[in-house]
C-alpha cells in the first residue's frame, strides 16, 4: 500500500474503536497489516469505563476493579453520556467529553508503550454512522483534550471501516453489493454499499445508512436486570430489592451488572447461565435460560432487523457482514440469516474488525490517484435515497479525513442547520438531560424556558416536549404550539409520521413534490450547502379548524410539529421560513 506519508519504524498509525461497553484499537506499522493492540488485562479490548475518585482517574479494567471501593465515581458507558454537558461522579460535576478523552489518552499511552515510546503519526477514531454533528464535534474535542492535533485525527463511521476490512480480506468481488451491520454495546448501524473499480483495485460506492441509537448490548443488560428484579419479586424477596435500591446498595448493583454481563456472554454458548445476586453476606443464585434471554431481547432485535429490511427494500445484497459484540448473540445471527437467506458473514473477532478496518479505510482514502489528489469512495447516483420505495430519509456523515494536505470529505453529510444558533440554549426547568438536549438542538424554534415534557404512548418516540414557538418577524395566528420529538432511526421517523398523516386523512400513495402552502403536501427542502433538512409535511383538516406543519431532521432523527388551532398553514409556513435557514 502506498501512503501519503511513508511509515518509518517510529511512525505508525493508530485506530481507536471507542465503543459503548468496550474499546478496541489496532496499529499499522511499516510493511505490515493492521494488528490489534493489547489494551485489557486478559484481552485485546478494554472496558470503556472511567472512574473518578478525588483527583485520581482510572480507566478500563482499573476503573471496574476500583468500583467496589468507589461506586459513586464510576461511569461504565461514557460514550452514551457524550451528548450531556455534565454528569455527577463522586460528588463532582464532570464533563463526559473529559471522560472520553481519558479513554483515548489511555489507548494512546498503551500504543506508545508498545512502540518504543513513539506517539502515533495519525489516529483514526470510529463513530456510529447515525451520530450527528453535535456528537462528532464532541468526539473531536475529546481527541484534542487527549493531546491530538486536528491534523492527526481521522473520523470514520464504524460500518464503513468494517466494510474496508472485508474488502482487504478478499471476500468481496467486483460488482457485488453488501450491507454491514454494526451491532455493538450501545448503537445499531447498518450501511449499504456497492463495489466499483479504482486505479488501485476495488472501491466502495456509498449507498445509504440507518441505525438506532440507543440500541445494543447495554440495553440487553438492562432487560436481564429487569428479569432479575421480577424473579426476586416472584420469590417474595422484596427485602433484597429494597437493599439493592438503597443508596448503600450501589456497590451491590455494580456487582450485579457485572454478573449480568457475564451471564449474557455465557448464553451465547450455553443453554442457561447462573447469575448471583450478592447483598452483604447473602448470596442468591438465579438461573436464566437462553430461551428466556431471547424472549427478553427479541423485540429489540426485531427492530434492528426491520430497520435493515426497510433499508434494503427489494434490493438483493450478496453479503451482509455482522460486526460488534452483540452480533455474537445467536438470536441476532439467526434473524439476520433469515433476512438474507443465509448470506451473513463474519470475520475474526467482530469486536476487532472495526479498528483494523478503520486503518485500511484511512489508507485507501488517503491514497493519491494517478493524476494526483486524494482518493475517496465514489458516490452512488442513488445515495440520496434508500433502496426501496416511499422512504423519506437522507444519508448521514460517513466520515471526514483530516490530513496535512487539507480536509477531504466523502459521503457528504446532512447538516440539518440545527444547534444553538439564533437564540442560544434555552433553559430546561423540569426536563431530563435528554429532553434538554432535544430542546437545545432546536432552540431557534422555541421560546426560552417554555418547554414541558409530554408523555406519548408510542414506543417509537423516545422523548417528546411541548413548547411555545419563538417570536419572529412573522406573527403566528390562532393558538400555536410546537412539539419536538426524538425517535431512534429514520425508519421510526417514517413510521411515526406515516401513522399521523394517515390518521389525518393524507393520501400517502402520492409523494409528488407540491406547494407545502397548499396542503396536504409532501415536499423536500434543502438547507445549508446543499445538504438535506428532511421532509416537510403540511396538514389542514377539512373544517379548517386546525393547521399543522411537520418537518424532520434526518441526521438527528428529530420530528418537529408546529400546530395551531384556528390557524392557517400558509401562516405556519411563513413563520417556518424565518426560523429554519434556507440556502
C-alpha positions as MATLAB code, in Angstrom:
seq = 'XXXXXXXXXXXXXXXXXXXXXXXXXXXXXXXXXXXXXXXXXXXXXXXXXXXXXXXXXXXXXXXXXXXXXXXXXXXXXXXXXXXXXXXXXXXXXXXXXXXXXXXXXXXXXXXXXXXXXXXXXXXXXXXXXXXXXXXXXXXXXXXXXXXXXXXXXXXXXXXXXXXXXXXXXXXXXXXXXXXXXXXXXXXXXXXXXXXXXXXXXXXXXXXXXXXXXXXXXXXXXXXXXXXXXXXXXXXXXXXXXXXXXXXXXXXXXXXXXXXXXXXXXXXXXXXXXXXXXXXXXXXXXXXXXXXXXXXXXXXXXXXXXXXXXXXXXXXXXXXXXXXXXXXXXXXXXXXXXXXXXXXXXXXXXXXXXXXXXXXXXXXXXXXXXXXXXXXXXXXXXXXXXXXXXXXXXXXXXXXXXXXXXXXXXXXXXXXXXXXXXXXXXXXXXXXXXXXXXXXXXXXXXXXXXXXXXXXXXXXXXXXXXXXXXXXXXXXXXXXXXXXXXXXXXXXXXXXXXXXXXXXXXXXXXXXXXXXXXXXXXXXXXXXXXXXXXXXXXXXXXXXXXXXXXXXXXXXXXXXXXXXXXXXXXXXXXXXXXXXXXXX';
ca = [
       0.000    0.000    0.000;
       1.167    3.485   -0.817;
       0.541    6.187    1.767;
       0.687    9.920    1.551;
       3.378    9.774    4.241;
       5.553    6.615    4.261;
       5.693    4.972    7.672;
       9.129    4.728    9.269;
       9.719    2.302   12.176;
       8.927    5.132   14.564;
       5.907    6.321   12.548;
       2.734    4.284   12.825;
      -0.997    4.804   12.604;
      -3.382    4.020   15.437;
      -7.119    3.269   15.166;
      -9.408    3.547   18.185;
     -12.803    1.861   18.076;
     -14.317    3.640   21.068;
     -17.308    1.504   22.000;
     -20.128    1.869   24.478;
     -19.046   -1.106   26.591;
     -15.547   -1.852   25.315;
     -12.786   -0.112   23.399;
     -10.532   -1.818   20.866;
      -7.532   -0.491   18.986;
      -5.244   -1.535   16.153;
      -1.915   -0.256   14.856;
      -0.497   -0.119   11.351;
       3.267   -0.373   11.093;
       5.524   -0.218    8.021;
       5.197   -3.221    5.729;
       2.567   -4.909    7.889;
      -1.170   -5.357    8.102;
      -3.187   -3.848   10.940;
      -2.676   -5.698   14.219;
      -4.747   -5.433   17.407;
      -3.340   -3.534   20.370;
      -3.414   -5.339   23.693;
      -5.392   -2.993   25.952;
      -7.051   -5.133   28.615;
      -5.783   -7.321   31.412;
      -6.908  -10.516   29.689;
      -7.939   -9.489   26.163;
      -7.158   -7.048   23.391;
     -10.173   -4.919   24.291;
     -10.666   -2.955   27.487;
     -13.811   -1.679   29.191;
     -14.720    1.876   28.187;
     -15.433    2.623   31.842;
     -13.912    5.600   33.692;
     -13.801    6.106   37.458;
     -13.230    9.361   39.328;
     -12.006    9.273   42.914;
     -10.774   12.607   44.226;
      -8.033   13.711   41.881;
      -7.475   10.191   40.556;
      -8.835    8.984   37.223;
      -8.915    5.259   36.451;
      -9.758    3.838   33.027;
     -10.720    0.410   31.717;
     -10.071   -2.628   33.882;
      -8.659   -0.384   36.600;
     -11.949    1.539   36.747;
     -14.011   -1.622   37.195;
     -11.549   -3.021   39.748;
     -11.886    0.126   41.884;
     -15.672    0.369   41.508;
     -16.390   -1.706   44.615;
     -14.450    0.791   46.750;
     -15.636    3.949   44.950;
     -19.026    3.062   43.378;
     -20.247    6.658   43.094;
     -17.279    7.577   40.903;
     -17.867    5.020   38.132;
     -19.240    5.738   34.671;
     -19.449    2.484   32.712;
     -20.560    3.931   29.392;
     -19.165    7.446   28.824;
     -19.961    7.131   25.117;
     -23.673    7.203   25.911;
     -23.225   10.314   28.020;
     -21.153   12.238   25.487;
     -24.044   14.466   24.452;
     -24.658   15.667   28.016;
     -22.944   18.830   29.275;
     -22.055   17.433   32.733;
     -22.718   14.402   34.913;
     -22.162   13.789   38.640;
     -19.354   11.410   39.677;
     -18.020   11.068   43.205;
     -19.863   14.263   44.146;
     -18.197   16.248   41.351;
     -19.653   17.694   38.163;
     -17.689   16.088   35.340;
     -17.893   16.673   31.589;
     -18.413   13.405   29.673;
     -16.116   14.733   26.950;
     -13.293   14.667   29.534;
     -14.096   11.038   30.360;
     -13.929   10.107   26.681;
     -10.612   11.948   26.410;
      -9.309    9.829   29.303;
     -10.164    6.641   27.392;
      -8.410    7.936   24.269;
      -5.404    9.052   26.285;
      -5.096    5.581   27.807;
      -5.115    3.932   24.362;
      -2.534    6.387   23.017;
      -0.299    5.729   26.042;
      -0.501    1.951   25.595;
       0.285    2.309   21.891;
       3.386    4.371   22.713;
       4.492    1.831   25.337;
       4.289   -0.906   22.710;
       6.050    1.256   20.099;
       9.348    2.124   21.783;
       7.861    5.269   23.246;
       6.820    6.766   19.899;
       3.490    8.518   19.511;
       1.271    7.697   16.510;
       1.551    9.992   13.496;
      -2.151    9.585   12.710;
      -5.084    8.451   14.852;
      -8.248    7.088   13.280;
     -11.319    7.208   15.530;
     -14.508    5.371   14.655;
     -18.027    6.521   15.468;
     -21.632    5.351   14.949;
     -22.883    6.198   11.490;
     -26.059    7.727   12.929;
     -24.201   10.319   15.007;
     -24.894   13.933   14.110;
     -22.513   16.861   14.048;
     -23.044   17.655   17.726;
     -21.637   14.308   18.879;
     -18.932   14.290   16.208;
     -17.774   17.692   17.421;
     -17.675   16.331   20.972;
     -15.586   13.415   19.729;
     -13.134   15.807   18.079;
     -12.987   17.838   21.282;
     -12.159   14.696   23.258;
      -9.374   13.874   20.811;
      -7.933   17.367   21.267;
      -8.096   17.002   25.059;
      -6.232   13.707   24.693;
      -3.361   15.616   23.083;
      -4.102   15.051   19.400;
      -3.907   17.809   16.823;
      -6.622   18.260   14.212;
      -4.128   17.237   11.512;
      -3.615   13.865   13.210;
      -7.269   12.923   13.552;
      -9.377   10.894   11.132;
     -13.057   10.194   11.881;
     -14.607    7.181   10.143;
     -18.044    5.638   10.588;
     -17.975    2.167   12.043;
     -19.813    0.310    9.223;
     -17.562    1.882    6.579;
     -14.471    0.785    8.492;
     -15.787   -2.767    8.762;
     -16.570   -2.862    5.032;
     -12.993   -1.935    4.122;
     -11.697   -4.726    6.358;
     -13.747   -7.246    4.404;
     -12.525   -5.807    1.105;
      -8.925   -6.179    2.250;
      -9.660   -9.772    3.231;
     -10.733  -10.562   -0.338;
     -14.266  -11.713    0.499;
     -15.958   -9.182   -1.808;
     -15.839   -9.305   -5.605;
     -16.221   -6.530   -8.151;
     -19.844   -5.588   -8.785;
     -21.170   -7.112   -5.595;
     -23.418   -5.220   -3.216;
     -23.035   -5.564    0.508;
     -24.553   -4.469    3.773;
     -22.638   -4.032    7.017;
     -24.441   -4.355   10.324;
     -22.599   -2.985   13.351;
     -24.451   -4.187   16.452;
     -22.406   -3.082   19.445;
     -22.925   -2.248   23.069;
     -24.816    0.988   22.581;
     -25.785    1.575   18.954;
     -27.054   -0.334   15.944;
     -25.848    0.787   12.496;
     -26.469   -0.650    9.051;
     -24.849    0.593    5.857;
     -25.476   -0.447    2.250;
     -22.565   -0.229   -0.165;
     -21.542   -1.464   -3.601;
     -18.184   -2.139   -5.206;
     -16.568   -0.449   -8.169;
     -13.100   -0.230   -9.692;
     -10.389    2.314   -8.959;
      -6.818    2.642  -10.243;
      -5.756    0.647   -7.179;
      -8.373   -2.123   -7.177;
     -11.799   -2.291   -5.620;
     -13.539    0.849   -4.468;
     -16.689    1.428   -2.451;
     -19.799    3.286   -3.541;
     -21.640    4.560   -0.509;
     -25.344    3.782   -0.655;
     -27.484    4.559    2.366;
     -27.264    4.093    6.104;
     -29.620    3.925    9.032;
     -29.467    2.892   12.635;
     -30.901    3.055   16.117;
     -29.271    4.965   18.943;
     -29.526    3.761   21.646;
     -29.773    0.024   20.970;
     -27.183   -2.596   21.854;
     -25.749   -4.942   24.427;
     -26.106   -2.396   27.209;
     -29.863   -2.386   26.601;
     -29.878   -6.183   26.719;
     -28.151   -5.984   30.120;
     -30.984   -3.748   31.320;
     -33.520   -6.308   30.122;
     -31.787   -9.026   32.147;
     -31.717   -6.751   35.196;
     -35.485   -6.290   34.903;
     -35.789  -10.076   34.716;
     -33.715  -10.404   37.901;
     -35.965   -7.945   39.683;
     -39.069   -9.800   38.534;
     -37.577  -13.049   39.834;
     -36.886  -11.516   43.227;
     -40.489  -10.303   43.423;
     -41.878  -13.701   42.385;
     -39.785  -15.366   45.101;
     -41.030  -12.926   47.699;
     -37.648  -11.267   48.164;
     -38.733   -7.638   48.051;
     -36.395   -7.150   51.007;
     -33.440   -7.788   48.707;
     -34.819   -5.323   46.177;
     -35.091   -2.647   48.860;
     -31.493   -3.285   49.906;
     -30.368   -3.262   46.298;
     -32.072    0.076   45.586;
     -30.912    1.765   48.796;
     -28.072    4.323   48.420;
     -25.708    1.987   50.261;
     -26.569   -0.764   47.767;
     -24.771    0.935   44.865;
     -21.738   -1.359   45.082;
     -24.037   -4.396   45.026;
     -25.826   -3.016   41.961;
     -22.497   -2.640   40.167;
     -21.574   -6.219   41.101;
     -24.951   -7.368   39.794;
     -24.336   -5.606   36.486;
     -21.011   -7.477   36.160;
     -22.856  -10.748   36.804;
     -25.469   -9.847   34.206;
     -22.863   -9.085   31.537;
     -21.057  -12.354   32.250;
     -24.321  -14.319   32.087;
     -25.225  -12.641   28.782;
     -21.916  -13.732   27.283;
     -22.352  -17.281   28.620;
     -25.768  -17.559   26.974;
     -24.113  -17.245   23.560;
     -22.519  -20.640   24.217;
     -24.756  -22.421   26.741;
     -28.452  -23.126   27.175;
     -28.518  -21.450   30.591;
     -26.333  -19.360   32.852;
     -26.176  -18.845   36.624;
     -26.466  -15.316   37.959;
     -25.546  -14.345   41.513;
     -27.291  -11.603   43.472;
     -24.953  -10.695   46.334;
     -26.012   -8.413   49.174;
     -23.752   -8.415   52.199;
     -23.445  -11.965   53.475;
     -26.432  -13.176   51.455;
     -25.902  -14.758   48.064;
     -28.888  -15.773   45.925;
     -28.290  -17.762   42.733;
     -30.727  -17.364   39.858;
     -30.581  -19.266   36.559;
     -31.630  -17.663   33.292;
     -32.116  -19.806   30.191;
     -31.147  -18.876   26.652;
     -34.829  -19.097   25.686;
     -35.762  -16.580   28.400;
     -32.978  -14.249   27.300;
     -34.081  -14.402   23.681;
     -37.650  -13.646   24.685;
     -36.426  -10.558   26.546;
     -34.413   -9.138   23.661;
     -36.493  -10.305   20.694;
     -38.452   -7.010   20.352;
     -35.206   -5.005   20.194;
     -33.586   -7.418   17.740;
     -36.743   -7.319   15.607;
     -36.487   -3.512   15.471;
     -32.927   -3.803   14.176;
     -33.928   -6.380   11.571;
     -36.866   -4.230   10.450;
     -34.629   -1.180   10.014;
     -32.320   -3.314    7.860;
     -35.220   -4.789    5.884;
     -36.596   -1.305    5.157;
     -33.169   -0.019    4.145;
     -32.603   -2.868    1.705;
     -36.111   -2.797    0.274;
     -36.237   -5.084   -2.767;
     -32.513   -4.784   -3.360;
     -30.595   -8.043   -3.036;
     -27.138   -7.905   -1.469;
     -24.563  -10.634   -1.964;
     -23.125  -10.215    1.533;
     -24.304   -8.996    4.911;
     -21.460   -8.722    7.399;
     -22.062   -8.648   11.142;
     -19.702   -6.746   13.425;
     -19.857   -5.569   17.013;
     -20.096   -7.548   20.233;
     -23.880   -8.041   20.061;
     -23.512   -9.786   16.687;
     -22.228  -12.821   18.625;
     -25.679  -13.394   20.135;
     -27.235  -16.463   18.444;
     -30.671  -14.832   18.053;
     -29.080  -11.883   16.205;
     -27.254  -14.221   13.856;
     -30.352  -16.339   13.182;
     -32.593  -13.349   12.492;
     -30.161  -11.796   10.016;
     -29.503  -15.173    8.399;
     -33.238  -15.472    7.796;
     -33.436  -11.921    6.453;
     -30.704  -12.507    3.857;
     -31.366  -16.195    3.170;
     -28.051  -17.264    4.648;
     -25.749  -14.603    3.187;
     -24.424  -13.486    6.582;
     -20.710  -13.467    7.248;
     -18.256  -12.525    9.984;
     -14.503  -12.032   10.037;
     -12.398  -12.896   13.061;
     -13.352  -11.275   16.338;
     -16.260   -8.969   15.445;
     -15.137   -6.561   18.175;
     -11.754   -6.102   16.449;
     -12.862   -5.861   12.819;
     -13.784   -2.183   13.018;
     -10.486   -0.853   14.367;
      -8.478   -2.861   11.835;
     -10.777   -1.795    9.005;
     -10.517    1.849   10.038;
      -6.802    1.764    9.270;
      -7.436    0.171    5.873;
     -10.086    2.795    5.110;
      -7.848    5.677    6.167;
      -5.043    4.374    3.960;
      -7.278    3.913    0.942;
      -8.900    7.298    1.353;
      -5.502    8.984    1.616;
      -4.089    7.137   -1.398;
      -3.267    9.555   -4.253;
      -4.829    8.935   -7.642;
      -2.628    8.594  -10.674;
      -3.396   12.175  -11.688;
      -2.918   13.424   -8.120;
      -5.299   14.384   -5.352;
      -6.908   12.361   -2.610;
      -8.746    9.147   -3.263;
     -12.244    8.737   -1.905;
     -15.189    6.363   -2.376;
     -17.397    7.184   -5.321;
     -20.872    8.478   -4.580;
     -23.686    6.376   -5.946;
     -26.256    8.169   -8.101;
     -28.807    6.802   -5.627;
     -27.002    7.887   -2.493;
     -29.709   10.414   -1.629;
     -32.409    7.775   -1.364;
     -32.842    4.341    0.135;
     -33.009    1.071   -1.705;
     -36.758    0.764   -1.503;
     -39.731    2.954   -2.396;
     -41.524    5.524   -0.355;
     -38.942    6.121    2.400;
     -38.114    9.754    3.022;
     -34.680    9.889    4.629;
     -31.240   11.267    3.944;
     -27.724    9.983    4.371;
     -25.702   10.959    7.396;
     -21.984   11.512    7.564;
     -19.739    8.564    6.894;
     -16.552   10.349    7.730;
     -14.111   13.181    7.243;
     -10.414   12.647    6.707;
      -8.252   15.437    8.049;
      -4.647   15.343    6.981;
      -1.702   17.522    6.175;
      -2.971   18.058    2.638;
      -6.270   19.573    3.738;
      -9.707   18.317    4.585;
     -11.214   15.674    2.325;
     -14.815   14.575    2.730;
     -16.657   11.568    1.420;
     -20.332   10.612    1.605;
     -21.228   14.221    2.305;
     -23.163   14.774    5.493;
     -26.605   16.160    6.101;
     -26.065   19.360    8.054;
     -29.568   19.954    9.295;
     -28.861   23.507   10.316;
     -29.786   22.701   13.898;
     -27.935   23.720   17.003;
     -27.888   26.741   19.209;
     -27.594   29.407   16.514;
     -30.265   32.048   16.529;
     -31.321   32.071   20.154;
     -28.874   30.110   22.240;
     -29.673   27.180   24.517;
     -32.956   27.739   26.336;
     -33.469   26.923   29.991;
     -34.697   23.431   30.753;
     -36.682   23.516   34.007;
     -38.359   20.196   34.696;
     -36.783   18.404   31.720;
     -34.453   15.408   31.710;
     -30.982   15.789   30.214;
     -32.123   14.030   27.015;
     -35.167   16.294   26.735;
     -32.978   19.325   27.377;
     -30.594   18.210   24.620;
     -33.569   17.964   22.267;
     -34.703   21.494   23.135;
     -31.173   22.883   22.917;
     -30.683   21.384   19.459;
     -33.716   23.342   18.214;
     -33.512   26.420   20.402;
     -34.103   28.739   17.442;
     -37.650   27.357   17.229;
     -38.886   27.779   20.802;
     -39.347   30.436   23.432;
     -36.717   30.079   26.126;
     -37.887   28.221   29.235;
     -41.313   27.403   27.762;
     -40.929   23.650   27.210;
     -42.569   20.886   29.239;
     -42.217   17.108   28.907;
     -45.086   15.260   27.248;
     -45.930   11.577   27.588;
     -46.678    9.938   24.220;
     -47.930    6.358   24.116;
     -45.884    5.443   21.079;
     -42.920    3.112   21.682;
     -41.060    4.617   18.720;
     -40.961    8.106   20.299;
     -38.087    8.258   22.795;
     -38.601   11.835   24.047;
     -41.277   14.437   23.440;
     -41.610   18.043   24.639;
     -44.243   20.726   24.124;
     -43.076   24.347   23.741;
     -44.218   27.834   22.869;
     -42.962   28.859   19.393;
     -40.250   31.513   19.285;
     -41.205   35.114   18.485;
     -40.061   36.077   14.984;
     -40.883   38.694   12.379;
     -43.942   36.610   11.443;
     -46.782   36.541   13.969;
     -48.465   33.152   14.278;
     -52.255   33.191   14.175;
     -54.657   31.050   16.176;
     -53.327   29.151   19.205;
     -49.874   27.921   18.149;
     -47.828   25.259   19.916;
     -44.725   23.346   18.873;
     -43.810   19.739   19.654;
     -40.252   18.346   19.475;
     -39.926   14.556   19.267;
     -36.897   12.265   19.233;
     -37.068    8.847   17.588;
     -34.419    6.166   17.263;
     -33.994    5.938   13.497;
     -35.053    7.336   10.153;
     -37.298    4.309    9.725;
     -39.020    5.046   13.035;
     -39.475    8.650   11.908;
     -41.157    7.485    8.719;
     -43.499    5.183   10.653;
     -44.435    7.820   13.246;
     -45.205   10.475   10.649;
     -46.920    7.986    8.360;
     -49.282    6.903   11.143;
     -50.100   10.514   11.932;
     -50.662   11.539    8.322;
     -52.848    8.532    7.633;
     -54.889    9.387   10.717;
     -55.234   12.931    9.365;
     -56.543   11.627    6.054;
     -53.453   12.360    3.938;
     -53.064   10.201    0.824;
     -49.605    8.690    1.225;
     -49.727    6.979   -2.168;
     -48.836   10.268   -3.839;
     -45.449   11.716   -2.985;
     -45.070   14.249   -5.788;
     -43.496   17.492   -4.645;
     -46.154   20.154   -4.295;
     -46.572   23.548   -2.710;
     -46.360   22.993    1.038;
     -48.618   26.046    1.469;
     -51.487   24.139   -0.192;
     -51.947   21.005    1.935;
     -51.848   18.124    2.005;
     -48.346   18.323    0.595;
     -45.128   16.370    0.616;
     -42.044   18.304   -0.340;
     -38.289   18.190    0.167;
     -36.374   21.282    1.233;
     -32.654   21.845    1.030;
     -30.801   23.630    3.757;
     -27.226   24.998    4.016;
     -24.620   23.921    1.488;
     -26.874   21.596   -0.493;
     -27.410   19.022    2.270;
     -30.864   17.830    3.179;
     -33.039   19.016    6.026;
     -35.514   16.208    5.654;
     -39.138   16.151    4.584;
     -41.763   18.840    5.185;
     -45.445   17.966    5.516;
     -48.489   20.190    5.941;
     -51.967   19.197    7.088;
     -55.161   21.239    7.238;
     -58.312   19.477    8.332;
     -61.456   19.696    6.212;
     -63.170   22.181    8.518;
     -60.108   24.422    8.643;
     -60.173   24.228   12.453;
     -56.510   23.342   12.799;
     -53.338   23.565   10.753;
     -50.092   21.642   11.148;
     -46.648   21.880    9.620;
     -44.360   18.905   10.268;
     -40.721   18.568    9.321;
     -37.934   16.131   10.066;
     -34.202   16.288   10.703;
     -32.802   13.169    9.042;
     -29.426   13.332   10.731;
     -30.648   13.550   14.310;
     -33.935   11.619   13.835;
     -35.956   14.530   15.221;
     -39.539   15.394   14.296;
     -40.963   18.891   14.770;
     -44.685   19.619   14.636;
     -45.973   23.186   14.590;
     -49.735   23.188   15.193;
     -52.291   25.946   15.584;
     -55.984   25.682   16.360;
     -57.875   28.044   14.070;
     -54.562   28.582   12.298;
     -53.502   28.713    8.681;
     -50.870   26.523    7.002;
     -49.535   29.406    4.909;
     -49.020   31.404    8.117;
     -47.198   28.464    9.730;
     -45.026   28.138    6.651;
     -44.128   31.832    6.661;
     -43.070   31.545   10.322;
     -41.086   28.414    9.497;
     -39.082   30.234    6.837;
     -37.912   32.756    9.461;
     -36.541   30.051   11.796;
     -35.128   27.311    9.563;
     -32.365   28.719    7.327;
     -32.558   28.156    3.571;
     -29.712   28.197    1.022;
];
